[in-house]
Every structure is written in C-alpha cells, then in structure tokens.
C-alpha cells in the first residue's frame, strides 16, 4: 500500500510539471531586412596602392545571424578626375558579401569618391573624401584600474595637428572603439588611458589604430559605439538604427536630387568613408 501511494504521488508530481510546459509565444521585434554596408576605407598613405574592401550584409531576425548580401554590382567612381582611368571601377566579390579592388593610394588621397551599391534593383549611394590624421606617439601599459582589478590599462600618447580641427577614431582591437576631438588639446600632445576588460595574458599582441574622421563620421561613430556596447563591435547589427551617409537613391528625381533623401526609411545601415590610418602593436608585458 505504501508502495502504491508513493507511485500515485510521483504521478501527481509529474503531472504538475507537465502542466507547466505550455508553449509561450513571444512576439519578437521584426522589420524588413535592411542592407548593412561597411565601407570604411583605411588608407596607409605611405603605400603605392590600397586594397579597397567593402563588406555588405543584411539585417536578420532577432536571434538570427547576419547573412552576407548578394549584390548585383558595387562601383567606386572618381568625381574629381573622371578621365584618370578610374571612372566606375567595379569591385570584385572575393568571398560572399565581401567586395574588393586595388586603387592607387595617391588618387584615393587626392580626390572625392562616389560609391554605388546595386542590390535587388535598387541602388544606394554615398560620397567621401580622404581625411588625414596624426600618428600614435607611444603606447604603454599602466597599472591603474577603472572598475575591476582585472582591467588592463593602455596609455596612449599622440600629438594633435595645430593647423586644422581634428576628429579621431581609435580602434583598440577586439571590436573596441573610442572617439575624441581636439577641442581641448588643439596642437598639443595628448595622453589618455584606455582600459581593457578582455582576459589578456602576457605576450598577447594588441593592434591599436588611429583613424581620421570628419565631423559627420565622428558623430556617427559616437552614436553607434554607444549602441554596440556589449555586442561584437560597431559594425555588427546595431540595437537601434543609426543613420549613416548611404541613401537609397533609386527613386530620387535627377532634376531635384534632394527629393526623398529625408525619408526615414530611405537608407542603408553603415558608412562610406576614406580615412588615413596609423597603427601600432602593443605587447602585454609580464607584470600585467
């Protein structure tokens, strides 16, 4: 009898658990897929040629991966020197969603460029001009902490150019970016600390870059860095939509080129920029 009662109790408990297994449907945020165009061209001005690489993908469902986009064509055109042999250069697809072509560095630096991305019988366009920057003077690891004792401090030193207003974007590897401008250190040497919360070990190499930026690209990166915190970097799908400089120009009237530009859905995610890059390698020392 005790054995039978025990079995009855077990059945009742299991029934209680099974009654809690009702399917709960959750409405996830959905929207039409949107094109993501990562067309930030980093230029080493000391080289004869630059491999221009553009990564194109599409937004997907809330839990989905970001798939590469299959374009009809992607071209870069020289607006200032159309007779220089580089008009309407078609980029080649080197792997799914990645398009590339070699360009003479001298022309990338000197002229304005026009990017056109043809996708599903629509085309997205943007214009960019080379923006210079200054080199990194020094990278040095420190011993201070910010929030956690496992943080790793990297001290960065650079000297601002006195003849112009500068905006800077720092790429600290691992998808970490930071923006700053020279409002308070015009023409001066400037030093600041960046703190890594990644698990770094002695001997690890970190590639740090300083990129030039105009004010529009600076403000774009400032917003998208804020939105990408906790993700894999600012060129992954953002949690909100940050508008860059790539517009859908398919239905724009040729006689009134401003038509439809302000349509809130009339753009692709991402940015087209041509920027100078200086980079250095920092090696994590034994004491860190």
HELIX and SHEET records of a PDB file:
HELIX    1   1 UNK A    2  UNK A   19  1                                  18    
HELIX    2   2 UNK A  105  UNK A  110  1                                   6    
HELIX    3   3 UNK A  215  UNK A  227  1                                  13    
SHEET    1   A 8 UNK A  92  UNK A  95  0                                        
SHEET    2   A 8 UNK A  98  UNK A 104 -1                                        
SHEET    3   A 8 UNK A  49  UNK A  58 -1                                        
SHEET    4   A 8 UNK A  35  UNK A  43 -1                                        
SHEET    5   A 8 UNK A 269  UNK A 283  1                                        
SHEET    6   A 8 UNK A 205  UNK A 213 -1                                        
SHEET    7   A 8 UNK A 167  UNK A 171 -1                                        
SHEET    8   A 8 UNK A 177  UNK A 181 -1                                        
SHEET    1   B 5 UNK A  89  UNK A  90  0                                        
SHEET    2   B 5 UNK A  73  UNK A  78 -1                                        
SHEET    3   B 5 UNK A 112  UNK A 119 -1                                        
SHEET    4   B 5 UNK A 122  UNK A 129 -1                                        
SHEET    5   B 5 UNK A 247  UNK A 248 -1                                        
SHEET    1   C 3 UNK A 136  UNK A 142  0                                        
SHEET    2   C 3 UNK A 152  UNK A 159 -1                                        
SHEET    3   C 3 UNK A 189  UNK A 196 -1                                        
END                                                                             
